[in-house]
Amino acid sequence: MRKSFKLDEIDCANCARKLEDAINGLEGVESASVNFMTQKLTLSAPDNIFDNVLDRVVKLTADLEPDCEILR
């Protein structure tokens, strides 16, 4: 499954790259792309575990970029 989410308050391109690299390192993530210009996260993960993966992505985002929120 592939879904896109709006990011609120991603501060810079470097922050977006750091977040993208960290998300791509999570187990279950097939691919992730964080675009600073459009303030968007595109996430791909298997259908049967997508919600679990998304929950871990949200937690990771809060840990790495406390001001950034993934809008569902």
C-alpha positions as CSV (number, residue, x, y, z in Angstrom):
1,M,0.0,0.0,0.0
2,R,1.2,3.5,-0.8
3,K,-0.2,6.6,0.8
4,S,0.8,10.3,1.1
5,F,0.5,12.4,4.2
6,K,0.8,16.2,4.7
7,L,3.7,17.2,7.1
8,D,3.2,20.1,9.4
9,E,6.3,22.1,10.4
10,I,9.1,20.3,8.7
11,D,11.8,23.1,9.0
12,C,14.4,22.5,6.4
13,A,15.6,20.2,3.6
14,N,18.2,18.7,5.8
15,C,15.6,17.8,8.4
16,A,13.5,16.2,5.7
17,R,16.4,14.1,4.4
18,K,17.3,13.0,8.0
19,L,13.7,12.0,8.6
20,E,13.5,10.2,5.2
21,D,16.6,8.2,5.9
22,A,15.4,7.2,9.4
23,I,12.0,6.1,8.1
24,N,13.5,4.1,5.3
25,G,15.5,2.2,8.0
26,L,12.4,1.0,9.8
27,E,11.4,-2.6,9.5
28,G,8.4,-3.0,7.2
29,V,8.9,0.2,5.2
30,E,9.2,-0.6,1.5
31,S,10.0,3.0,0.6
32,A,9.5,6.4,2.0
33,S,10.0,9.9,0.5
34,V,9.9,13.2,2.4
35,N,9.6,16.2,0.2
36,F,10.5,19.5,2.0
37,M,9.1,21.7,-0.8
38,T,5.6,20.1,-0.8
39,Q,5.7,19.2,2.9
40,K,4.6,15.7,2.0
41,L,5.5,12.2,3.2
42,T,4.9,9.3,0.8
43,L,5.0,5.9,2.5
44,S,4.9,2.4,1.0
45,A,4.5,-0.7,3.2
46,P,2.7,-4.1,2.9
47,D,-1.1,-3.8,3.2
48,N,-1.3,-6.2,6.2
49,I,1.1,-4.2,8.4
50,F,0.6,-0.7,7.0
51,D,-1.1,0.8,10.1
52,N,1.5,-0.7,12.4
53,V,4.3,0.8,10.2
54,L,2.6,4.2,10.1
55,D,2.3,4.2,13.9
56,R,6.1,3.6,14.2
57,V,6.7,6.3,11.6
58,V,4.6,8.8,13.6
59,K,6.6,7.9,16.8
60,L,9.9,8.2,15.0
61,T,9.0,11.6,13.5
62,A,8.0,12.9,16.9
63,D,11.3,11.7,18.4
64,L,13.5,13.1,15.6
65,E,11.5,16.3,14.7
66,P,9.4,17.2,17.7
67,D,7.8,20.2,15.9
68,C,6.8,18.2,12.8
69,E,3.5,16.4,12.8
70,I,2.1,13.9,10.2
71,L,-1.4,14.9,9.4
72,R,-3.6,11.8,8.8
